[in-house]
Amino acid sequence: MQPYEERLTAPRSWWFASLLVGVAMALILLPFGTLPLLGGLVGGTAVAAVVTSAYGAVRIRVVAGSLVAGDAKIPVSALGDAEVLTGEETRAWRTYKADPRAYMLLRAYIPTALRVNITDPEDPTPYVYVSTRHPEELAKALDTVRQSAA
């Protein structure tokens, strides 16, 4: 059973910006004719869409006794207390309260996050900051896995 899975996707405005990049490329290539204009529109939009999709396609999962957030795979046994962050606290932990040693899966367009302390004494990472649309559910999933392992 997989207690939690979430995919962070880019906001709709970013997809619109991808289209605008294509339009800009088309305008740049306008003096060269109609075919380069169409190529710039299609190519510019496609490249910008790939970049948007790659940045926005981050997954957060709790599976096989681990928290998988982006490229990080952290055993739940190495995680301590989880703190749900909303509003000003989310911004504070992204900026002036942030520790440079922390692992941060940061997406500024998501207004909520979960901060989980690392309890492994061998790991120099003090905590994990994960932008998530459902921080309460993620915290509950981590607790469920921790309790089932004990």
TIVO-2410 file (N, C-alpha, C; in nm, 3 decimals):
# residues 150
REC num residu      c1      c2      c3 atome chaine
REC   1      M   0.083  -0.119   0.000     N      A
REC   1      M   0.000   0.000   0.000    CA      A
REC   1      M   0.087   0.125   0.000     C      A
REC   2      Q   0.052   0.220  -0.079     N      A
REC   2      Q   0.126   0.345  -0.087    CA      A
REC   2      Q   0.044   0.453  -0.019     C      A
REC   3      P   0.087   0.501   0.099     N      A
REC   3      P   0.003   0.594   0.173    CA      A
REC   3      P  -0.003   0.736   0.115     C      A
REC   4      Y   0.094   0.776   0.035     N      A
REC   4      Y   0.091   0.914  -0.014    CA      A
REC   4      Y   0.166   0.926  -0.146     C      A
REC   5      E   0.106   1.000  -0.238     N      A
REC   5      E   0.174   1.035  -0.364    CA      A
REC   5      E   0.116   1.167  -0.414     C      A
REC   6      E   0.207   1.254  -0.458     N      A
REC   6      E   0.166   1.384  -0.511    CA      A
REC   6      E   0.262   1.424  -0.622     C      A
REC   7      R   0.208   1.484  -0.723     N      A
REC   7      R   0.291   1.537  -0.832    CA      A
REC   7      R   0.272   1.688  -0.835     C      A
REC   8      L   0.382   1.759  -0.819     N      A
REC   8      L   0.377   1.905  -0.823    CA      A
REC   8      L   0.386   1.949  -0.968     C      A
REC   9      T   0.283   2.015  -1.015     N      A
REC   9      T   0.281   2.061  -1.153    CA      A
REC   9      T   0.291   2.212  -1.157     C      A
REC  10      A   0.345   2.262  -1.265     N      A
REC  10      A   0.360   2.406  -1.282    CA      A
REC  10      A   0.223   2.471  -1.296     C      A
REC  11      P   0.208   2.594  -1.250     N      A
REC  11      P   0.079   2.661  -1.263    CA      A
REC  11      P   0.044   2.693  -1.409     C      A
REC  12      R  -0.083   2.715  -1.432     N      A
REC  12      R  -0.131   2.741  -1.569    CA      A
REC  12      R  -0.063   2.862  -1.632     C      A
REC  13      S  -0.031   2.961  -1.553     N      A
REC  13      S   0.032   3.082  -1.608    CA      A
REC  13      S   0.167   3.050  -1.671     C      A
REC  14      W   0.237   2.949  -1.619     N      A
REC  14      W   0.365   2.911  -1.677    CA      A
REC  14      W   0.347   2.851  -1.816     C      A
REC  15      W   0.237   2.779  -1.836     N      A
REC  15      W   0.210   2.722  -1.968    CA      A
REC  15      W   0.176   2.833  -2.067     C      A
REC  16      F   0.106   2.934  -2.019     N      A
REC  16      F   0.079   3.050  -2.103    CA      A
REC  16      F   0.210   3.121  -2.139     C      A
REC  17      A   0.301   3.131  -2.043     N      A
REC  17      A   0.431   3.192  -2.069    CA      A
REC  17      A   0.509   3.112  -2.175     C      A
REC  18      S   0.492   2.981  -2.175     N      A
REC  18      S   0.556   2.897  -2.277    CA      A
REC  18      S   0.506   2.935  -2.416     C      A
REC  19      L   0.378   2.960  -2.426     N      A
REC  19      L   0.321   3.003  -2.554    CA      A
REC  19      L   0.377   3.140  -2.594     C      A
REC  20      L   0.393   3.229  -2.496     N      A
REC  20      L   0.449   3.361  -2.526    CA      A
REC  20      L   0.595   3.352  -2.572     C      A
REC  21      V   0.669   3.257  -2.520     N      A
REC  21      V   0.807   3.235  -2.567    CA      A
REC  21      V   0.803   3.195  -2.715     C      A
REC  22      G   0.709   3.107  -2.750     N      A
REC  22      G   0.694   3.069  -2.890    CA      A
REC  22      G   0.659   3.186  -2.979     C      A
REC  23      V   0.570   3.272  -2.932     N      A
REC  23      V   0.533   3.392  -3.009    CA      A
REC  23      V   0.654   3.483  -3.025     C      A
REC  24      A   0.731   3.499  -2.920     N      A
REC  24      A   0.852   3.583  -2.928    CA      A
REC  24      A   0.951   3.526  -3.030     C      A
REC  25      M   0.969   3.395  -3.029     N      A
REC  25      M   1.059   3.333  -3.127    CA      A
REC  25      M   1.006   3.354  -3.269     C      A
REC  26      A   0.875   3.344  -3.286     N      A
REC  26      A   0.816   3.366  -3.418    CA      A
REC  26      A   0.840   3.510  -3.465     C      A
REC  27      L   0.825   3.606  -3.375     N      A
REC  27      L   0.848   3.745  -3.412    CA      A
REC  27      L   0.995   3.772  -3.445     C      A
REC  28      I   1.084   3.705  -3.375     N      A
REC  28      I   1.228   3.720  -3.405    CA      A
REC  28      I   1.258   3.669  -3.545     C      A
REC  29      L   1.192   3.559  -3.583     N      A
REC  29      L   1.219   3.498  -3.713    CA      A
REC  29      L   1.129   3.551  -3.826     C      A
REC  30      L   1.041   3.643  -3.796     N      A
REC  30      L   0.950   3.701  -3.895    CA      A
REC  30      L   1.021   3.759  -4.017     C      A
REC  31      P   1.133   3.829  -4.002     N      A
REC  31      P   1.199   3.886  -4.121    CA      A
REC  31      P   1.249   3.780  -4.221     C      A
REC  32      F   1.261   3.656  -4.177     N      A
REC  32      F   1.314   3.550  -4.265    CA      A
REC  32      F   1.206   3.477  -4.344     C      A
REC  33      G   1.080   3.509  -4.318     N      A
REC  33      G   0.973   3.448  -4.396    CA      A
REC  33      G   0.873   3.372  -4.310     C      A
REC  34      T   0.774   3.316  -4.380     N      A
REC  34      T   0.664   3.248  -4.312    CA      A
REC  34      T   0.707   3.115  -4.251     C      A
REC  35      L   0.785   3.037  -4.323     N      A
REC  35      L   0.826   2.906  -4.271    CA      A
REC  35      L   0.913   2.920  -4.146     C      A
REC  36      P   1.015   3.007  -4.145     N      A
REC  36      P   1.089   3.026  -4.020    CA      A
REC  36      P   1.001   3.080  -3.906     C      A
REC  37      L   0.904   3.165  -3.940     N      A
REC  37      L   0.810   3.215  -3.839    CA      A
REC  37      L   0.735   3.100  -3.774     C      A
REC  38      L   0.681   3.009  -3.854     N      A
REC  38      L   0.608   2.895  -3.800    CA      A
REC  38      L   0.702   2.802  -3.721     C      A
REC  39      G   0.823   2.785  -3.773     N      A
REC  39      G   0.922   2.703  -3.702    CA      A
REC  39      G   0.957   2.762  -3.566     C      A
REC  40      G   0.971   2.894  -3.562     N      A
REC  40      G   0.999   2.962  -3.435    CA      A
REC  40      G   0.884   2.949  -3.337     C      A
REC  41      L   0.761   2.961  -3.388     N      A
REC  41      L   0.643   2.949  -3.303    CA      A
REC  41      L   0.634   2.809  -3.243     C      A
REC  42      V   0.645   2.708  -3.328     N      A
REC  42      V   0.634   2.570  -3.281    CA      A
REC  42      V   0.755   2.531  -3.196     C      A
REC  43      G   0.875   2.561  -3.247     N      A
REC  43      G   0.997   2.522  -3.175    CA      A
REC  43      G   1.012   2.593  -3.042     C      A
REC  44      G   0.988   2.725  -3.041     N      A
REC  44      G   1.000   2.802  -2.917    CA      A
REC  44      G   0.900   2.757  -2.813     C      A
REC  45      T   0.775   2.734  -2.857     N      A
REC  45      T   0.672   2.686  -2.764    CA      A
REC  45      T   0.707   2.547  -2.711     C      A
REC  46      A   0.755   2.460  -2.798     N      A
REC  46      A   0.789   2.323  -2.756    CA      A
REC  46      A   0.904   2.323  -2.655     C      A
REC  47      V   1.008   2.398  -2.681     N      A
REC  47      V   1.123   2.402  -2.589    CA      A
REC  47      V   1.081   2.460  -2.454     C      A
REC  48      A   1.006   2.568  -2.456     N      A
REC  48      A   0.960   2.629  -2.330    CA      A
REC  48      A   0.866   2.534  -2.255     C      A
REC  49      A   0.782   2.461  -2.326     N      A
REC  49      A   0.692   2.366  -2.262    CA      A
REC  49      A   0.769   2.250  -2.200     C      A
REC  50      V   0.874   2.204  -2.265     N      A
REC  50      V   0.956   2.096  -2.209    CA      A
REC  50      V   1.025   2.142  -2.081     C      A
REC  51      V   1.077   2.264  -2.082     N      A
REC  51      V   1.142   2.319  -1.962    CA      A
REC  51      V   1.039   2.334  -1.849     C      A
REC  52      T   0.922   2.386  -1.880     N      A
REC  52      T   0.816   2.401  -1.780    CA      A
REC  52      T   0.774   2.267  -1.724     C      A
REC  53      S   0.757   2.170  -1.811     N      A
REC  53      S   0.717   2.037  -1.766    CA      A
REC  53      S   0.824   1.970  -1.681     C      A
REC  54      A   0.949   1.985  -1.719     N      A
REC  54      A   1.058   1.923  -1.643    CA      A
REC  54      A   1.068   1.983  -1.503     C      A
REC  55      Y   1.053   2.113  -1.492     N      A
REC  55      Y   1.061   2.178  -1.361    CA      A
REC  55      Y   0.939   2.145  -1.276     C      A
REC  56      G   0.824   2.135  -1.339     N      A
REC  56      G   0.701   2.114  -1.265    CA      A
REC  56      G   0.664   1.970  -1.241     C      A
REC  57      A   0.740   1.875  -1.290     N      A
REC  57      A   0.702   1.734  -1.281    CA      A
REC  57      A   0.765   1.663  -1.162     C      A
REC  58      V   0.777   1.730  -1.049     N      A
REC  58      V   0.839   1.670  -0.931    CA      A
REC  58      V   0.735   1.586  -0.857     C      A
REC  59      R   0.778   1.469  -0.811     N      A
REC  59      R   0.688   1.381  -0.737    CA      A
REC  59      R   0.732   1.371  -0.592     C      A
REC  60      I   0.634   1.363  -0.504     N      A
REC  60      I   0.657   1.339  -0.362    CA      A
REC  60      I   0.580   1.213  -0.327     C      A
REC  61      R   0.652   1.116  -0.268     N      A
REC  61      R   0.589   0.990  -0.233    CA      A
REC  61      R   0.638   0.941  -0.098     C      A
REC  62      V   0.553   0.868  -0.030     N      A
REC  62      V   0.594   0.792   0.087    CA      A
REC  62      V   0.571   0.647   0.046     C      A
REC  63      V   0.681   0.575   0.027     N      A
REC  63      V   0.673   0.439  -0.024    CA      A
REC  63      V   0.789   0.358   0.029     C      A
REC  64      A   0.764   0.232   0.060     N      A
REC  64      A   0.867   0.137   0.106    CA      A
REC  64      A   0.946   0.192   0.224     C      A
REC  65      G   0.876   0.255   0.318     N      A
REC  65      G   0.942   0.305   0.437    CA      A
REC  65      G   1.031   0.425   0.415     C      A
REC  66      S   1.012   0.496   0.304     N      A
REC  66      S   1.096   0.612   0.272    CA      A
REC  66      S   1.011   0.729   0.222     C      A
REC  67      L   1.064   0.848   0.246     N      A
REC  67      L   1.008   0.968   0.185    CA      A
REC  67      L   1.090   0.995   0.060     C      A
REC  68      V   1.023   0.994  -0.053     N      A
REC  68      V   1.089   1.023  -0.180    CA      A
REC  68      V   1.037   1.158  -0.226     C      A
REC  69      A   1.127   1.257  -0.225     N      A
REC  69      A   1.091   1.393  -0.263    CA      A
REC  69      A   1.191   1.441  -0.367     C      A
REC  70      G   1.147   1.442  -0.493     N      A
REC  70      G   1.240   1.478  -0.600    CA      A
REC  70      G   1.348   1.371  -0.612     C      A
REC  71      D   1.475   1.412  -0.602     N      A
REC  71      D   1.587   1.319  -0.613    CA      A
REC  71      D   1.624   1.254  -0.480     C      A
REC  72      A   1.568   1.302  -0.371     N      A
REC  72      A   1.604   1.252  -0.238    CA      A
REC  72      A   1.517   1.133  -0.200     C      A
REC  73      K   1.581   1.034  -0.139     N      A
REC  73      K   1.510   0.919  -0.083    CA      A
REC  73      K   1.559   0.904   0.060     C      A
REC  74      I   1.472   0.936   0.156     N      A
REC  74      I   1.510   0.941   0.296    CA      A
REC  74      I   1.428   0.838   0.373     C      A
REC  75      P   1.495   0.746   0.443     N      A
REC  75      P   1.419   0.648   0.523    CA      A
REC  75      P   1.339   0.720   0.632     C      A
REC  76      V   1.218   0.675   0.654     N      A
REC  76      V   1.133   0.736   0.755    CA      A
REC  76      V   1.196   0.722   0.894     C      A
REC  77      S   1.277   0.620   0.913     N      A
REC  77      S   1.344   0.601   1.043    CA      A
REC  77      S   1.443   0.714   1.073     C      A
REC  78      A   1.489   0.785   0.971     N      A
REC  78      A   1.582   0.897   0.991    CA      A
REC  78      A   1.510   1.030   1.005     C      A
REC  79      L   1.378   1.027   1.001     N      A
REC  79      L   1.299   1.151   1.009    CA      A
REC  79      L   1.240   1.167   1.148     C      A
REC  80      G   1.238   1.291   1.193     N      A
REC  80      G   1.178   1.323   1.323    CA      A
REC  80      G   1.041   1.385   1.307     C      A
REC  81      D   1.016   1.485   1.390     N      A
REC  81      D   0.887   1.551   1.389    CA      A
REC  81      D   0.866   1.630   1.260     C      A
REC  82      A   0.739   1.631   1.217     N      A
REC  82      A   0.701   1.706   1.097    CA      A
REC  82      A   0.622   1.828   1.140     C      A
REC  83      E   0.650   1.941   1.075     N      A
REC  83      E   0.582   2.066   1.104    CA      A
REC  83      E   0.513   2.115   0.977     C      A
REC  84      V   0.382   2.129   0.985     N      A
REC  84      V   0.305   2.182   0.873    CA      A
REC  84      V   0.326   2.332   0.867     C      A
REC  85      L   0.363   2.383   0.750     N      A
REC  85      L   0.389   2.526   0.732    CA      A
REC  85      L   0.285   2.585   0.638     C      A
REC  86      T   0.228   2.696   0.681     N      A
REC  86      T   0.133   2.768   0.596    CA      A
REC  86      T   0.160   2.917   0.606     C      A
REC  87      G   0.117   2.990   0.508     N      A
REC  87      G   0.125   3.135   0.509    CA      A
REC  87      G   0.265   3.191   0.531     C      A
REC  88      E   0.277   3.276   0.629     N      A
REC  88      E   0.403   3.345   0.657    CA      A
REC  88      E   0.514   3.248   0.698     C      A
REC  89      E   0.478   3.142   0.770     N      A
REC  89      E   0.580   3.044   0.812    CA      A
REC  89      E   0.644   2.976   0.690     C      A
REC  90      T   0.567   2.948   0.588     N      A
REC  90      T   0.621   2.889   0.466    CA      A
REC  90      T   0.726   2.982   0.405     C      A
REC  91      R   0.690   3.109   0.392     N      A
REC  91      R   0.783   3.206   0.335    CA      A
REC  91      R   0.906   3.223   0.423     C      A
REC  92      A   0.888   3.224   0.553     N      A
REC  92      A   1.000   3.241   0.645    CA      A
REC  92      A   1.100   3.127   0.632     C      A
REC  93      W   1.051   3.003   0.624     N      A
REC  93      W   1.143   2.888   0.613    CA      A
REC  93      W   1.205   2.878   0.474     C      A
REC  94      R   1.149   2.946   0.375     N      A
REC  94      R   1.211   2.951   0.241    CA      A
REC  94      R   1.318   3.057   0.235     C      A
REC  95      T   1.312   3.155   0.325     N      A
REC  95      T   1.402   3.270   0.314    CA      A
REC  95      T   1.492   3.284   0.436     C      A
REC  96      Y   1.460   3.369   0.528     N      A
REC  96      Y   1.554   3.404   0.635    CA      A
REC  96      Y   1.572   3.297   0.741     C      A
REC  97      K   1.479   3.204   0.759     N      A
REC  97      K   1.496   3.095   0.855    CA      A
REC  97      K   1.565   2.974   0.793     C      A
REC  98      A   1.582   2.973   0.663     N      A
REC  98      A   1.635   2.857   0.593    CA      A
REC  98      A   1.780   2.829   0.632     C      A
REC  99      D   1.811   2.702   0.646     N      A
REC  99      D   1.948   2.657   0.673    CA      A
REC  99      D   2.006   2.611   0.539     C      A
REC 100      P   2.125   2.658   0.501     N      A
REC 100      P   2.181   2.619   0.371    CA      A
REC 100      P   2.214   2.470   0.362     C      A
REC 101      R   2.220   2.401   0.475     N      A
REC 101      R   2.249   2.257   0.473    CA      A
REC 101      R   2.123   2.173   0.453     C      A
REC 102      A   2.007   2.235   0.461     N      A
REC 102      A   1.881   2.162   0.451    CA      A
REC 102      A   1.855   2.117   0.308     C      A
REC 103      Y   1.781   2.005   0.296     N      A
REC 103      Y   1.734   1.962   0.164    CA      A
REC 103      Y   1.600   2.031   0.142     C      A
REC 104      M   1.592   2.109   0.035     N      A
REC 104      M   1.469   2.183   0.008    CA      A
REC 104      M   1.414   2.149  -0.130     C      A
REC 105      L   1.297   2.090  -0.130     N      A
REC 105      L   1.222   2.071  -0.253    CA      A
REC 105      L   1.125   2.188  -0.257     C      A
REC 106      L   1.171   2.296  -0.316     N      A
REC 106      L   1.105   2.425  -0.307    CA      A
REC 106      L   1.036   2.460  -0.437     C      A
REC 107      R   0.909   2.488  -0.426     N      A
REC 107      R   0.832   2.542  -0.538    CA      A
REC 107      R   0.757   2.663  -0.484     C      A
REC 108      A   0.802   2.782  -0.520     N      A
REC 108      A   0.749   2.906  -0.464    CA      A
REC 108      A   0.602   2.928  -0.499     C      A
REC 109      Y   0.552   2.865  -0.602     N      A
REC 109      Y   0.413   2.883  -0.640    CA      A
REC 109      Y   0.318   2.796  -0.557     C      A
REC 110      I   0.372   2.717  -0.465     N      A
REC 110      I   0.288   2.636  -0.376    CA      A
REC 110      I   0.294   2.701  -0.238     C      A
REC 111      P   0.179   2.744  -0.184     N      A
REC 111      P   0.180   2.824  -0.061    CA      A
REC 111      P   0.197   2.747   0.069     C      A
REC 112      T   0.199   2.615   0.064     N      A
REC 112      T   0.213   2.536   0.187    CA      A
REC 112      T   0.330   2.440   0.174     C      A
REC 113      A   0.380   2.395   0.290     N      A
REC 113      A   0.496   2.305   0.289    CA      A
REC 113      A   0.497   2.221   0.415     C      A
REC 114      L   0.588   2.126   0.418     N      A
REC 114      L   0.612   2.043   0.536    CA      A
REC 114      L   0.761   2.046   0.565     C      A
REC 115      R   0.794   2.073   0.691     N      A
REC 115      R   0.934   2.072   0.734    CA      A
REC 115      R   0.949   1.955   0.830     C      A
REC 116      V   1.043   1.864   0.796     N      A
REC 116      V   1.064   1.743   0.875    CA      A
REC 116      V   1.208   1.741   0.923     C      A
REC 117      N   1.227   1.730   1.053     N      A
REC 117      N   1.361   1.723   1.110    CA      A
REC 117      N   1.428   1.591   1.076     C      A
REC 118      I   1.559   1.595   1.054     N      A
REC 118      I   1.638   1.474   1.031    CA      A
REC 118      I   1.700   1.436   1.166     C      A
REC 119      T   1.679   1.311   1.208     N      A
REC 119      T   1.729   1.267   1.339    CA      A
REC 119      T   1.856   1.184   1.330     C      A
REC 120      D   1.901   1.152   1.211     N      A
REC 120      D   2.022   1.073   1.194    CA      A
REC 120      D   2.144   1.157   1.232     C      A
REC 121      P   2.220   1.116   1.335     N      A
REC 121      P   2.336   1.196   1.377    CA      A
REC 121      P   2.449   1.199   1.274     C      A
REC 122      E   2.452   1.104   1.182     N      A
REC 122      E   2.556   1.098   1.078    CA      A
REC 122      E   2.526   1.192   0.961     C      A
REC 123      D   2.403   1.236   0.952     N      A
REC 123      D   2.360   1.320   0.840    CA      A
REC 123      D   2.372   1.468   0.878     C      A
REC 124      P   2.448   1.547   0.803     N      A
REC 124      P   2.462   1.689   0.835    CA      A
REC 124      P   2.338   1.773   0.799     C      A
REC 125      T   2.243   1.713   0.729     N      A
REC 125      T   2.122   1.783   0.689    CA      A
REC 125      T   2.031   1.799   0.811     C      A
REC 126      P   1.998   1.923   0.851     N      A
REC 126      P   1.917   1.941   0.971    CA      A
REC 126      P   1.768   1.910   0.951     C      A
REC 127      Y   1.717   1.936   0.832     N      A
REC 127      Y   1.576   1.911   0.806    CA      A
REC 127      Y   1.551   1.903   0.657     C      A
REC 128      V   1.431   1.856   0.624     N      A
REC 128      V   1.384   1.849   0.486    CA      A
REC 128      V   1.266   1.944   0.474     C      A
REC 129      Y   1.272   2.033   0.377     N      A
REC 129      Y   1.161   2.124   0.347    CA      A
REC 129      Y   1.101   2.078   0.216     C      A
REC 130      V   0.971   2.046   0.218     N      A
REC 130      V   0.904   1.995   0.099    CA      A
REC 130      V   0.781   2.081   0.071     C      A
REC 131      S   0.781   2.149  -0.041     N      A
REC 131      S   0.661   2.220  -0.085    CA      A
REC 131      S   0.557   2.116  -0.123     C      A
REC 132      T   0.439   2.128  -0.067     N      A
REC 132      T   0.332   2.033  -0.095    CA      A
REC 132      T   0.197   2.102  -0.082     C      A
REC 133      R   0.104   2.059  -0.164     N      A
REC 133      R  -0.031   2.116  -0.156    CA      A
REC 133      R  -0.112   2.055  -0.042     C      A
REC 134      H  -0.064   1.941   0.010     N      A
REC 134      H  -0.136   1.868   0.115    CA      A
REC 134      H  -0.042   1.833   0.230     C      A
REC 135      P   0.008   1.931   0.306     N      A
REC 135      P   0.106   1.901   0.410    CA      A
REC 135      P   0.052   1.814   0.523     C      A
REC 136      E  -0.076   1.831   0.559     N      A
REC 136      E  -0.133   1.748   0.665    CA      A
REC 136      E  -0.136   1.601   0.625     C      A
REC 137      E  -0.175   1.574   0.500     N      A
REC 137      E  -0.180   1.436   0.452    CA      A
REC 137      E  -0.041   1.374   0.446     C      A
REC 138      L   0.059   1.451   0.404     N      A
REC 138      L   0.196   1.400   0.398    CA      A
REC 138      L   0.247   1.371   0.539     C      A
REC 139      A   0.221   1.459   0.634     N      A
REC 139      A   0.263   1.435   0.772    CA      A
REC 139      A   0.194   1.311   0.828     C      A
REC 140      K   0.067   1.294   0.799     N      A
REC 140      K  -0.007   1.175   0.846    CA      A
REC 140      K   0.049   1.048   0.784     C      A
REC 141      A   0.084   1.052   0.655     N      A
REC 141      A   0.142   0.936   0.588    CA      A
REC 141      A   0.276   0.898   0.651     C      A
REC 142      L   0.359   0.998   0.682     N      A
REC 142      L   0.488   0.970   0.747    CA      A
REC 142      L   0.467   0.908   0.884     C      A
REC 143      D   0.369   0.958   0.961     N      A
REC 143      D   0.338   0.900   1.092    CA      A
REC 143      D   0.288   0.757   1.079     C      A
REC 144      T   0.204   0.732   0.979     N      A
REC 144      T   0.151   0.597   0.958    CA      A
REC 144      T   0.265   0.498   0.928     C      A
REC 145      V   0.356   0.537   0.841     N      A
REC 145      V   0.468   0.449   0.808    CA      A
REC 145      V   0.559   0.430   0.928     C      A
REC 146      R   0.583   0.536   1.003     N      A
REC 146      R   0.669   0.527   1.123    CA      A
REC 146      R   0.608   0.433   1.226     C      A
REC 147      Q   0.475   0.441   1.248     N      A
REC 147      Q   0.407   0.356   1.344    CA      A
REC 147      Q   0.403   0.211   1.299     C      A
REC 148      S   0.385   0.189   1.171     N      A
REC 148      S   0.380   0.050   1.121    CA      A
REC 148      S   0.518  -0.016   1.126     C      A
REC 149      A   0.624   0.062   1.120     N      A
REC 149      A   0.760   0.007   1.127    CA      A
REC 149      A   0.799  -0.025   1.271     C      A
REC 150      A   0.735   0.040   1.367     N      A
REC 150      A   0.771   0.019   1.508    CA      A
REC 150      A   0.708  -0.104   1.567     C      A
***
